[in-house]
Amino acid sequence: MKGGGGGGEGEGKEAVMAIELEAEIERLPVDLLFFIFSLISSFKDLAQASGVCRKWRRGVEESLARKERLSFAGWKVDDESTARVVRAAYNLKELDISRSCWGCQITDGGLYQISLTKCVGNLLSISLWGMAGITDKGVIQLVTRANSLQHLNVGGTFITDDSLYAIANSCPQIKTIILWSCRHVTQSGLTMLVNKCRKLESINVWGMRVPVDCFVSLLAISPALKIKPSTQHLSVGRSWVVS
């Protein structure tokens, strides 16, 4: 009988300690929680923290709301999880959802959801590098709402001239664009881009299937434009260097 009573007493102490610990957690101000959570880069850890209690959830939400940069590179994410985080980060300026070794599953549907978030009009930089699951449809939906965009990386994707037409018409502030191995983009798309985006400073065209005459015509439109890499690395017949 005593043994049973001792067990009950021990369980009672543990319950009291748990309540006291919870009380200590509750005493932490939201501002302090926000600061702590802002140091956490793992979205999995943030998701777990938000499930501890209401105050922790508020702290996580506040930390996301104040973030200006989000990178999903290296994380296994899908359309829903990515859009949910971006939706909460309404002060976002830089968004990186490049392909990761874990198999990022972002599709046009995810880009559509991101295009509807509050932060999209304030985004200055977007990286979609290597996202094989996206097409012109999703990219166009996103860039037509990202009117403040200055830096865009769509290298390694299967976009066509249609995406470049949308960028040319919707992103007048664009300064740099990476088109690494975008082999479905042609001279027509590049010409439209350079003609309409007068603030464009640099284009990365490594691995693209465009003739050297195209780059000559682009420089005729914008002499200060930096075309990377130099043409001797582009397997063209004529050798000249773009500075």
C-alpha positions in Angstrom: 0.0 0.0 0.0 2.8 2.4 0.9 4.5 1.6 -2.4 1.4 2.6 -4.3 1.1 5.8 -2.3 4.7 6.6 -3.0 4.1 6.2 -6.7 1.1 8.5 -6.6 3.1 11.0 -4.6 5.9 10.9 -7.2 3.4 11.4 -10.1 1.9 14.3 -8.2 5.3 16.0 -7.9 6.0 15.6 -11.6 2.6 17.1 -12.4 3.4 20.1 -10.2 6.8 20.5 -11.8 5.2 20.4 -15.2 2.7 23.1 -14.2 5.5 25.2 -12.8 7.6 24.8 -15.9 4.6 25.8 -18.1 4.1 28.8 -15.9 7.8 29.8 -16.4 7.3 29.5 -20.1 4.2 31.6 -20.0 6.2 34.4 -18.2 8.5 34.9 -21.2 7.4 38.1 -23.1 6.5 37.8 -26.7 9.3 40.1 -27.8 11.9 37.9 -26.2 10.3 34.8 -27.9 10.3 36.7 -31.2 14.1 37.4 -30.8 14.8 33.7 -29.9 12.7 32.4 -32.8 14.3 34.8 -35.2 17.6 33.0 -34.7 16.1 29.7 -35.7 16.6 28.9 -39.4 14.9 25.4 -39.4 11.3 25.7 -40.5 10.7 22.3 -38.9 11.8 23.6 -35.5 9.7 26.7 -35.9 6.6 24.6 -36.7 7.2 22.5 -33.6 7.7 25.6 -31.4 4.5 27.1 -32.7 2.6 24.1 -31.3 3.9 24.5 -27.7 1.3 27.1 -26.6 -0.5 30.2 -27.9 2.2 32.6 -26.8 4.9 30.6 -28.6 2.8 30.6 -31.7 2.5 34.3 -31.5 6.3 34.5 -31.1 6.8 32.4 -34.2 4.3 34.4 -36.2 6.0 37.6 -35.1 9.5 36.3 -36.1 8.2 35.3 -39.5 6.4 38.6 -40.0 9.6 40.6 -39.4 11.8 38.4 -41.6 13.2 40.2 -44.7 14.9 37.1 -46.2 13.7 33.5 -46.5 15.7 30.6 -48.0 14.2 27.2 -48.5 17.4 25.9 -50.2 18.3 22.6 -48.7 14.8 21.9 -47.3 12.3 19.5 -48.5 9.2 21.6 -49.0 6.1 21.5 -51.2 3.6 24.1 -52.5 1.5 24.3 -49.3 4.2 24.5 -46.7 6.2 27.1 -48.8 3.2 29.3 -49.4 2.1 29.1 -45.7 5.5 30.4 -44.5 5.7 33.1 -47.2 2.2 34.2 -46.4 3.2 34.9 -42.8 6.4 36.8 -43.8 4.7 39.9 -45.1 7.9 42.1 -44.8 9.8 39.8 -47.0 12.3 41.3 -49.5 14.4 38.2 -50.6 13.0 34.8 -51.4 15.1 31.8 -52.3 13.3 28.6 -53.2 16.1 27.0 -55.3 16.2 23.3 -56.0 17.6 21.3 -53.0 19.2 18.0 -52.8 16.2 16.8 -50.8 13.8 17.2 -53.7 11.9 20.4 -53.6 8.4 19.9 -54.9 7.4 23.4 -55.8 5.1 23.6 -58.9 3.2 26.3 -60.7 0.5 26.0 -58.1 3.0 27.0 -55.4 4.1 30.0 -57.4 0.5 31.0 -57.8 -0.1 30.9 -54.1 3.0 32.9 -53.4 1.9 35.5 -56.0 -1.2 36.1 -53.8 0.7 36.9 -50.6 1.1 40.4 -49.1 4.8 40.5 -49.6 5.0 39.8 -53.3 4.9 43.4 -54.3 7.9 44.2 -52.1 10.1 41.4 -53.2 13.5 42.6 -54.5 15.1 39.2 -55.1 13.7 35.8 -56.1 15.6 32.7 -56.9 13.9 29.7 -58.6 17.2 28.1 -59.7 16.8 24.5 -60.9 13.1 24.3 -60.3 12.2 21.6 -62.9 8.6 21.5 -61.8 7.7 25.0 -62.8 6.7 26.4 -66.2 6.0 29.8 -67.9 2.5 29.7 -66.3 3.7 29.9 -62.7 6.6 32.2 -63.4 4.4 34.7 -65.3 1.8 34.6 -62.5 4.6 35.5 -60.0 6.5 38.1 -61.8 3.5 40.1 -63.0 2.8 40.8 -59.3 6.4 41.3 -58.2 6.7 44.8 -59.6 9.6 45.8 -57.4 11.8 42.9 -58.4 15.5 43.8 -59.0 17.2 40.3 -59.0 15.8 37.1 -60.5 17.4 33.7 -60.9 15.5 31.3 -63.2 18.5 29.4 -64.2 18.1 25.7 -64.9 14.3 25.9 -65.5 12.3 25.3 -68.7 10.9 28.8 -69.2 10.5 30.2 -72.7 10.3 33.7 -74.2 6.8 34.1 -72.7 8.3 34.4 -69.2 10.8 37.0 -70.4 8.0 39.0 -72.1 6.2 39.0 -68.7 9.3 40.2 -66.9 9.9 42.9 -69.5 6.4 44.2 -69.1 6.0 43.9 -65.3 9.5 44.3 -63.7 10.9 47.8 -64.7 13.3 47.8 -61.8 15.1 44.5 -62.7 18.9 44.8 -62.5 20.2 41.3 -62.8 18.8 38.1 -64.3 20.3 34.6 -64.4 19.2 32.5 -67.4 21.7 29.8 -66.9 20.9 26.9 -69.3 17.5 28.2 -70.2 17.6 26.6 -73.6 14.1 27.4 -74.6 14.7 31.2 -74.4 15.6 32.8 -77.8 16.9 36.0 -79.1 13.4 37.4 -79.3 12.9 37.1 -75.6 16.3 38.6 -74.7 15.8 41.5 -77.1 12.4 42.4 -75.5 13.9 42.2 -72.0 16.8 44.5 -72.8 14.7 46.9 -74.7 12.1 47.4 -72.0 14.1 47.0 -68.8 16.4 50.0 -69.0 17.9 49.4 -65.5 19.1 46.0 -66.4 22.8 45.7 -65.6 23.7 42.0 -66.0 22.5 38.8 -67.7 24.0 35.4 -67.2 23.4 33.4 -70.4 25.7 30.4 -69.8 24.5 27.3 -71.6 21.9 29.1 -73.7 21.4 28.3 -77.4 21.6 31.7 -78.9 24.0 33.0 -81.7 26.8 35.4 -80.9 25.1 38.0 -83.1 22.3 38.2 -80.5 24.8 39.5 -77.9 26.1 42.0 -80.3 22.6 43.4 -80.8 21.9 43.4 -77.1 25.0 45.5 -76.5 23.9 47.8 -79.3 20.7 48.5 -77.3 22.5 48.7 -73.9 26.3 49.2 -74.2 26.9 49.1 -70.5 25.1 45.7 -70.2 27.3 42.9 -68.7 26.7 39.6 -70.4 28.1 36.7 -68.4 30.1 34.6 -69.1 32.4 35.9 -71.8 31.5 34.5 -75.3 34.6 32.4 -75.6 33.0 30.2 -73.0 29.7 29.9 -74.9 31.0 27.6 -77.7 30.6 30.3 -80.4 32.7 30.7 -83.5 33.7 34.3 -82.9 35.8 35.1 -79.8 35.2 38.4 -78.0 34.9 39.4 -74.4 32.0 41.3 -72.8 33.3 43.4 -70.0 
